[in-house]
Amino acid sequence: MPGPRTSRSRIALGATAALGVIALAAAGVATGSAQAAPSAAAVPAAAGTHRVLFDNTKAETAGNADWIISTSQPDPLGQDATPNAETDWTGALSSWGVALQKAGGYSLNTLPSGRTITYGNSSNAQDLSNFDTFVLTEPNVKLSAAEKTAVMTFVKNGGGLFLISDHNNSDRNNDGCDSPCVINDLLTNNGVDNTDPFGFSVDLLDISTDNPRAVSSSSDPVLHGPFGNVTGSILRDGTTFTLKPADNPNVKGLLYRTGSSGNSGAFFATSTFGSGRVAIWGDSSPVDDGTGQSGNTLYDGWNDPAGTDAALALNATAWLAGSGSTTPPPTTGGTTGGTTGGGSCTARQLIANPGFESGSSSWSATSGVINSDSGEAAHSGSYKAWLDGYGTATTDTLAQSVTIPAGCAAQLSFWLHIDTAETGSTAYDTLKAQVLNSSGTVLGTLATYTNVNAASGFAQRSFSLSAYAGQTVTVKFTGTEGSKLQTSFVIDDVALNVS
């Protein structure tokens, strides 16, 4: 431990990024210049947090594609915790992500490249059971048999699935299967219901250009939702869908290719399966915001005046998120967790000494981390956990083990303040929030914060731990500081509520 706690120097804040819950204010649809897109209305405060997972495991960045909301994965807040313009996050879907973040009531994550889509796997923090909506934007790799079962079971049990296709022969990674191939394979060979469960199939077409129009439906929640009214979209090398209401009477075409109607030529469609909802779009161009990682050729369809694409993407996300709850997933992989609530769970808070007012009681921490030092204020009371802040190479930890009862939904929250003497956009110092098993193996990294996220005051962070119900786990924070300028990570009022 390098030196006494009082040797720390607190640097005045000049941060532009704030952590935590964004005010539930009117948030216009973000554009490249942070202006509101046409027909995008202010968004009302959400009744609860809707958890949205974007996929990046199926070659979504192959070729010129860049279908990510941020390069910080799984948590986009690691790049910028208070994005105002879409360029604050890097990715061709950043306008989509930033608009949801600014709206409030949404918690966004990305399933990073190299990972696996799962449902009911307690070792995966990005397991589908922890989310309300899953977004697959132009997938270019077939889902494995287990992944297809996971996705279909997720929807069947109440999840929302957002599929975005592209045109035929759009194989960006040259593996022999493009997004129409991937999606049609999911619909016909999933191991849960192979009999056209959603009532639509992807047409093998390459339509160079069109401006599909919305049907007349004053009550449809996707066409007339919290983010504005949808009048049309753009189609720039995309495809359409054939609807089969005989297979699923709930399938509905909302936008159609010029000259098409009924069961053919649908460009945007919705359906249901079990307790869940599904939406599908025939082109990735409408959600492309024109900026992303260097070297990609992108097109700003998000703000194209020929469509109301932003409102369509955001309204559909809101509709798919539904009430923000899904039914419990099955336990898989030999784990004992995986439930998300219901049954006989008794609501209570599980963290002992949550505000550190009893010092280090019930906590395992690096010496001196839990303190009442006046150099950093507590969120409440006198004590808090102050990790790092020396300006020398330091690793501080804070941890507590807790048993989450089976059959409970579990939500971890804590208040976090970061200040730093670092400048610029390079992450030198980090704080990881993780869940470990009884052997010390990391089950999941909930978030990683850095000096770039410094801000005045505390902000609350919240994560679902429902996937670990029935297990004894350790909630652990690890702060790692470089050898030069200080960054202080201050944590207070930790809670793990079950219900």
Residue pairs with C-beta under 8 A, 6 or more apart in sequence:
1 366
1 367
1 368
1 394
2 390
2 392
2 393
2 394
3 390
3 392
4 368
5 368
5 371
5 373
5 375
5 386
6 373
6 375
7 390
8 373
8 375
8 376
8 386
8 389
8 390
8 391
8 486
8 488
9 391
9 421
9 486
10 375
10 376
10 389
10 419
10 486
10 488
11 419
11 420
11 421
11 485
11 486
13 419
13 454
13 455
13 456
15 418
15 419
15 420
15 453
15 454
15 455
15 456
16 82
17 80
17 81
17 82
17 452
17 453
17 454
17 455
18 81
18 82
18 455
18 456
18 457
18 459
19 77
19 81
19 82
19 416
19 418
19 449
19 453
19 455
19 459
19 461
20 81
20 416
20 458
20 459
20 460
20 461
21 104
21 459
21 460
21 462
22 82
22 101
22 102
22 104
23 104
24 44
24 45
24 46
24 103
24 104
24 105
25 102
25 104
26 42
26 43
27 42
27 43
27 99
27 102
27 103
27 104
28 35
28 36
28 37
28 40
28 42
28 99
29 36
29 37
29 40
29 95
29 99
29 227
29 228
29 310
29 311
29 314
30 83
30 84
30 85
30 86
30 95
30 98
30 99
30 102
31 37
31 86
31 95
31 289
31 302
31 303
31 310
32 85
32 86
32 87
32 95
32 289
32 290
32 291
32 300
32 303
33 85
34 84
34 85
34 86
37 302
37 303
37 308
37 309
37 310
37 311
38 305
38 308
39 228
39 229
39 230
39 231
39 308
39 311
40 227
40 228
40 308
40 310
40 311
40 314
41 226
41 227
41 228
41 229
43 103
43 104
43 226
43 227
43 314
44 226
45 104
45 105
46 103
46 104
46 105
46 106
47 105
47 324
48 105
48 323
48 324
49 105
49 106
49 107
49 324
49 462
50 105
50 106
50 107
50 132
50 133
50 317
50 318
50 321
50 324
51 106
51 107
51 109
51 130
51 131
51 132
51 133
51 321
51 324
51 464
52 100
52 106
52 107
52 108
52 109
52 131
52 132
52 133
52 134
52 135
52 317
52 321
53 108
53 109
53 110
53 111
53 126
53 128
53 130
53 131
53 133
53 134
53 135
54 68
54 69
54 93
54 97
54 108
54 109
54 110
54 111
54 135
54 137
55 110
55 111
55 117
55 134
55 135
55 136
55 137
55 139
56 67
56 68
56 73
56 110
56 111
56 112
56 113
57 111
57 112
57 113
57 114
57 115
57 116
57 117
57 141
58 136
58 139
58 140
58 141
58 143
58 182
59 65
59 139
59 140
59 141
59 172
59 173
59 175
60 66
60 67
60 68
60 137
60 138
60 139
60 140
61 67
61 68
61 113
61 293
61 296
62 140
62 172
62 173
63 172
63 173
64 172
64 296
64 297
64 298
65 92
65 138
65 140
65 172
65 284
65 296
66 91
66 92
66 93
66 292
66 293
66 296
66 298
67 91
67 92
67 93
67 137
67 138
67 164
67 284
67 287
68 90
68 91
68 92
68 93
68 94
68 110
68 292
69 76
69 89
69 91
69 93
69 94
69 96
69 97
69 98
69 108
69 110
70 76
70 78
70 79
70 89
70 90
70 91
70 94
70 97
70 110
71 79
71 89
71 90
71 91
71 293
72 78
72 79
72 89
73 110
73 111
73 112
74 109
74 110
74 111
74 112
74 125
74 126
74 445
74 447
75 108
75 109
75 110
75 446
75 447
75 448
76 83
76 89
76 97
76 101
76 108
76 109
76 110
77 101
77 447
77 449
77 453
78 427
78 447
78 448
78 449
78 450
78 452
78 453
79 88
79 89
79 90
79 452
80 88
80 89
80 452
80 453
81 449
81 453
81 455
81 459
82 455
83 89
83 94
83 97
83 98
83 101
83 102
84 98
84 102
85 98
86 94
86 95
86 98
86 289
86 291
87 94
87 291
88 94
88 98
89 97
89 98
90 291
90 292
90 293
91 97
91 292
91 293
92 287
92 288
92 289
92 290
92 291
92 292
92 296
92 298
93 137
93 287
93 288
93 289
94 289
94 291
94 292
95 289
95 302
95 303
95 310
96 287
96 289
96 302
96 310
96 313
96 314
96 317
97 108
99 227
99 310
99 314
100 106
100 108
100 314
100 317
101 108
103 227
103 314
106 317
106 321
107 462
109 126
109 131
110 126
111 117
111 126
115 124
115 126
116 124
116 144
116 146
116 147
117 128
117 134
117 143
117 147
117 150
117 151
118 124
118 127
118 128
118 146
118 147
118 150
118 332
119 127
119 128
119 129
119 149
119 150
119 151
119 153
119 154
119 329
119 330
119 332
120 127
120 129
120 150
120 153
120 329
120 330
120 331
120 332
120 338
120 467
121 127
121 332
121 333
121 335
121 338
121 467
122 331
122 333
122 335
122 336
122 337
122 338
122 443
122 467
122 468
122 469
122 471
123 333
123 335
123 443
123 444
124 444
124 467
125 435
125 443
125 444
125 445
125 446
125 463
125 467
126 444
127 329
127 338
127 467
128 134
128 150
128 151
128 154
128 159
128 329
129 154
129 326
129 328
129 329
129 338
129 340
129 466
129 467
130 340
130 464
130 466
130 467
131 159
132 159
132 160
132 320
132 321
132 322
132 324
132 325
132 326
133 159
133 160
133 161
133 162
133 317
133 320
133 321
134 151
134 154
134 159
134 160
134 161
134 162
135 162
135 164
135 317
136 161
136 162
136 163
136 164
136 183
137 162
137 164
137 284
137 287
138 164
138 165
138 166
138 170
138 172
138 179
138 284
139 179
139 182
139 183
140 170
140 171
140 172
140 173
140 175
140 177
140 178
140 179
140 182
141 173
141 175
141 177
141 182
142 177
142 181
142 182
142 185
143 151
143 182
143 185
143 186
145 191
148 185
148 186
148 189
148 190
148 191
148 192
149 190
149 191
149 192
151 161
151 186
151 190
152 186
152 190
152 191
152 192
152 193
152 197
152 273
153 192
153 329
153 330
154 161
154 276
154 326
154 329
155 161
155 273
155 274
155 276
155 277
155 278
156 192
156 193
156 273
156 274
156 275
156 276
157 274
157 275
157 276
157 326
157 327
157 328
157 329
158 274
158 275
158 276
158 322
158 325
158 326
158 327
159 276
159 326
160 276
160 277
160 278
160 279
160 319
160 320
160 321
160 322
161 276
161 277
161 278
161 279
161 320
162 278
162 279
162 280
162 281
162 316
162 317
162 320
163 183
163 278
163 279
163 280
163 281
164 179
164 280
164 281
164 283
164 284
164 287
165 179
165 180
165 183
165 202
165 238
165 239
165 280
165 281
165 282
165 283
165 284
166 178
166 179
166 180
166 237
166 238
166 239
166 283
166 284
167 180
167 205
167 206
167 207
167 237
167 238
167 239
167 283
168 178
168 180
168 203
168 204
168 205
168 206
168 239
169 178
169 206
170 178
170 179
170 180
170 206
170 237
171 177
171 178
171 181
172 178
177 185
179 202
180 202
180 203
180 204
180 239
183 202
183 280
184 201
184 202
187 196
187 197
187 198
187 200
187 201
188 194
188 196
190 197
193 273
195 247
196 244
196 247
196 248
197 247
197 248
197 273
198 248
198 251
198 271
198 273
198 278
198 280
199 243
199 244
199 245
199 247
199 248
199 249
199 250
199 251
199 271
200 241
200 242
200 243
200 244
200 248
200 251
200 266
200 269
200 271
200 280
201 241
201 242
201 244
202 239
202 241
202 280
202 282
203 239
203 240
203 241
203 242
204 239
205 239
205 240
206 237
206 238
206 239
207 235
207 237
207 238
207 239
207 240
207 257
208 236
208 237
209 235
209 236
209 237
210 234
210 235
210 257
210 258
210 267
211 232
211 233
211 234
211 235
211 258
211 306
211 307
212 232
212 233
212 234
212 235
212 255
212 256
212 257
212 258
212 267
212 268
213 231
213 232
213 255
213 256
213 258
214 223
214 230
214 231
214 232
214 233
214 254
214 255
215 223
215 253
215 254
215 255
215 256
217 223
217 224
217 254
218 224
220 252
220 254
221 315
221 318
221 319
222 230
222 254
222 270
222 279
222 312
222 315
222 316
222 319
223 229
223 230
223 254
223 312
223 315
224 230
224 315
225 311
225 314
225 315
225 316
225 318
225 319
226 314
226 315
226 318
227 310
227 311
227 314
227 315
227 318
228 308
228 310
228 311
228 314
228 315
229 308
229 311
230 254
230 255
230 308
230 311
230 312
230 315
231 307
231 308
232 255
232 306
232 307
232 308
233 255
233 267
233 268
233 281
233 283
233 286
233 307
233 308
233 309
233 312
234 283
234 285
234 286
234 301
234 304
234 306
234 307
234 309
235 257
235 267
235 282
235 283
235 285
235 286
236 283
236 285
236 299
236 301
237 283
237 285
238 267
238 282
238 283
238 284
238 285
239 282
239 283
240 256
240 257
240 260
240 264
240 265
240 266
240 267
240 282
241 253
241 266
241 267
241 269
241 280
241 282
242 263
242 264
242 266
243 251
243 252
243 253
243 262
243 263
243 264
243 266
243 269
244 251
244 263
245 251
245 263
248 271
248 272
248 273
250 271
250 272
251 269
251 270
251 271
252 269
252 270
252 271
253 261
253 262
253 263
253 266
253 267
253 268
253 269
254 266
254 268
254 269
254 270
255 266
255 267
255 268
255 312
256 265
256 266
256 267
257 265
257 266
257 267
259 265
260 266
266 282
267 281
267 282
267 283
268 279
268 280
268 281
268 282
268 312
268 316
269 279
269 280
270 277
270 278
270 279
270 280
270 316
270 319
271 277
271 278
272 278
275 326
275 327
276 326
277 319
277 320
277 322
278 320
279 316
279 319
279 320
281 287
281 312
281 316
283 301
285 299
285 301
286 301
286 302
286 304
286 307
286 309
286 312
286 313
287 301
287 302
287 309
287 313
288 298
288 299
288 300
288 301
288 302
289 298
289 300
289 301
289 302
289 303
290 298
290 299
290 300
290 301
290 302
290 303
291 298
291 300
292 298
301 307
301 309
302 309
302 310
302 313
303 309
303 310
325 340
325 341
326 340
327 340
327 342
328 338
328 339
328 340
328 341
328 342
329 338
329 339
329 340
330 338
331 337
331 338
331 339
332 338
335 471
336 406
336 470
336 471
337 404
337 406
337 467
337 468
337 469
337 470
337 471
338 467
338 469
338 470
339 406
339 407
339 408
339 409
339 466
339 469
339 470
340 409
340 464
340 466
340 467
340 469
341 407
341 408
341 409
341 466
341 469
341 499
342 407
342 409
343 407
344 407
345 405
345 407
345 408
345 409
345 498
345 499
346 405
346 498
347 497
347 498
347 499
348 497
348 498
349 495
349 496
349 497
349 498
350 402
350 403
350 404
350 410
350 496
350 497
350 498
351 362
351 400
351 402
351 475
351 494
351 495
351 496
352 361
352 362
352 400
353 359
353 361
353 362
353 363
354 493
354 494
354 495
355 378
355 379
355 380
355 381
355 383
355 384
355 492
355 493
355 494
356 363
356 370
356 378
356 381
356 383
356 384
356 385
356 492
357 381
357 382
357 383
359 370
359 383
360 370
362 400
363 370
363 385
363 398
363 399
363 400
364 397
364 398
364 399
364 400
365 385
365 396
365 397
365 398
365 399
366 387
366 395
366 396
366 397
366 398
369 385
369 386
369 387
369 396
369 397
369 398
370 383
370 384
370 385
370 398
371 383
371 384
371 386
372 378
372 382
372 383
372 384
373 386
375 386
375 389
376 384
376 386
376 389
376 417
376 419
376 488
376 490
377 384
377 490
378 384
378 490
378 492
379 415
379 417
379 458
379 490
379 492
379 493
380 492
380 493
381 492
383 492
384 490
384 491
384 492
385 398
385 477
385 490
385 491
385 492
386 488
386 489
386 490
387 396
387 397
387 398
387 431
387 477
387 479
387 488
387 489
387 490
387 491
388 394
388 396
388 429
388 431
388 479
388 480
388 481
388 486
388 487
388 488
388 489
389 481
389 486
389 487
389 488
389 489
390 481
390 486
391 421
391 481
391 484
391 485
391 486
392 481
392 483
393 481
393 482
393 483
394 479
394 480
394 481
395 478
395 479
395 480
395 481
396 478
396 479
396 481
396 489
397 476
397 477
397 478
397 479
398 476
398 477
398 491
399 436
399 474
399 475
399 476
399 477
400 474
400 475
400 494
401 438
401 472
401 473
401 474
401 475
402 472
402 473
402 474
402 475
402 496
403 471
403 472
403 473
404 410
404 465
404 468
404 469
404 470
404 471
404 472
404 473
404 496
404 498
405 469
405 470
405 498
406 469
406 470
407 469
407 470
408 466
408 469
408 498
408 499
409 464
409 466
409 469
409 498
409 499
410 464
410 465
410 466
410 468
410 469
410 496
410 497
410 498
411 462
411 463
411 464
411 465
411 466
411 496
411 497
411 498
412 446
412 462
412 463
412 464
412 465
412 475
412 494
412 495
412 496
413 460
413 461
413 462
413 463
413 494
413 495
413 496
413 497
414 433
414 460
414 461
414 491
414 492
414 493
414 494
414 495
415 458
415 459
415 460
415 461
415 491
415 492
415 493
416 431
416 449
416 458
416 459
416 460
416 461
416 489
416 490
416 491
417 455
417 457
417 458
417 459
417 488
417 489
417 490
417 492
418 431
418 449
418 451
418 453
418 454
418 455
418 487
418 488
418 489
418 490
419 454
419 456
419 487
419 488
419 490
420 429
420 451
420 454
420 485
420 486
420 487
420 488
421 485
421 486
421 487
422 428
422 429
422 451
422 452
422 454
422 485
422 487
425 452
426 452
427 450
427 451
427 452
428 450
428 451
428 481
428 482
428 484
428 485
428 487
429 450
429 451
429 479
429 480
429 481
429 482
429 487
429 489
430 448
430 449
430 450
430 479
430 480
431 448
431 449
431 450
431 477
431 478
431 479
431 480
431 489
432 445
432 447
432 448
432 477
432 478
432 480
433 445
433 446
433 447
433 448
433 449
433 461
433 463
433 475
433 476
433 477
434 442
434 443
434 444
434 445
434 446
434 475
434 476
434 477
434 478
435 442
435 443
435 444
435 446
435 465
435 468
435 473
435 474
435 475
435 476
436 442
436 443
436 473
436 474
436 476
437 443
437 471
437 473
437 474
438 472
438 473
438 474
440 474
443 468
443 473
444 467
446 463
447 461
447 463
449 489
450 487
451 487
454 487
458 490
458 492
465 473
465 496
469 498
475 494
475 496
477 489
477 491
479 489
481 487
